[in-house]
């Protein structure tokens, strides 16, 4: 316990030293923030990578700079990997595997991957979690909170980020990614949702052999999806791969509401004519409401319907209700105006999503976690698809999916029929209540008891300005009243007196002068 406390103190001192080195209290800019994160180490690099995908929370300048962050972690030594496996399975590594490749296939901040052969002869891949990574990340985040309070980082970052919100979201995401049992469940769910799609596959996960710190799954050979020449030599059509990948990703989003949140090149392979998805540590999930709003957003973008897109952003986003609807509409109209002359095939969805998030950030509207992961996934997927075939457009695929088989599938029709039935019943019940409600309203009017609550939406700023004007007007009236009253008092012989003037009148003059000076200062200096 004493050693842990000492280690935490040293780490806190290190964090504060790094922040002081970069003169954090003098302000922040994108490059300085990236350099600080790199110096703080792997935990914070992952935080920065999360931040880079949240243009609804951070400005585009910061997101673009943080995109440069890369996790470069030295692989664990073989002895460390062996000890983790032996601790997890309670036996020597030779008893579990016929062979074990000591060379890591990949190494990241949370885990690294090794190839092995089980005693049954089955070729597998092991994802082995780094020792004490959970405790170290938890400690680092806790220490950064302490450093934030000591250095008043909330004031420094006030115009850029909410430090606590970023740390909370990162920690929730990291905990999900560090639970390999959770990842195994994700893989099984993804397999069930895509079991009827002949061209989609994923590694078979050995959930019976997996633990929270070791994930064992089928080894996938074949081609990396970016090995274009080899794929074409083997008879694959890159355009067909791109189209199928786009269609499947739209299905994951629009139909399943359960999608791969990191569809970059390294997480996709081609084997036996199938697209194989890899690495399910980061999965996005959408509820029925969010799926419906995403459909509306794609449709609105395709039809250039600004009103619909504005409503979708306000429905999905998190805000305090003090937004300016007209300015938000105007900003979106300017954005969509740039796409009016383009057909669907020419629209860069990734860029459009980034710009929409930038507008949302400008209006202090943040998006829930699932939507931000969706935006990140769409940008990554579109980039991957464009490299396979530049003519395949993901927004066109989305619209085709909604207006084709995806929208008019048996399951979707049944779902929509049930929804229409429920809405019809609800409206019928409300309609039947209208006569009694109208009668009650007439009764209240007749008795003079009707009260009307009026809420003016989207008018926070005008009301605030009116309130300031009224306050100043009241102060002017008070100053005028003091002058008039003091002048009347000065016509009397009231005592006591100051400089031959009744004291009460003298104090009234002084108060009027002070109010006048205050009014002049606020009207001209702070205007």
Secondary structure, 3 states (H helix, E strand, C coil): CHHHHHHHHHHHHHHHHHHHHCCHHHCCCHHHHHHHHHHHCHHHHHHHHHHHCCCCCCCHHHHHHHCCCCCCCCCCCHHHHHHHHHHHHCCCHHHHEEEECCCCCEECCCEEEEEEEECCCCEEEEEEECCCHHHHHHHHHHHHHHHHHHHCHHHHCCCCCCHHHHHHHHHHHHHHHHCHHHHHHHHHHHHHHCCCCCCEEECCECCCCCCCCEEEEECCCCEECCCHHHHHHCCCCHHHHHHHHHHHHHHHHHHHCEEECCCCHHHEEEECCEEEECCCCCEEECCHHHHHHHHHHHHHHHHCCHHHHHHHHHHHEECCCCCCHHHHHHHHHHHHHCCCCCCHHHCCHHHHHHHHHHHHHHCCCEECHHHHHHHHHHHHHHHHHHHHCCCCCHHHHHHHHHHCCCCCCHHHHHHHHHHHHHHHHHHHHHHHHHHHHHHHHHHHHHHCCCCCCCCCCCCHHHHHHHHHHHHHHHHHHHHHHHHHHHHHHHCCCCCCEECCEEHHHHHHHHHHHHHHHHHHHHHHHCC
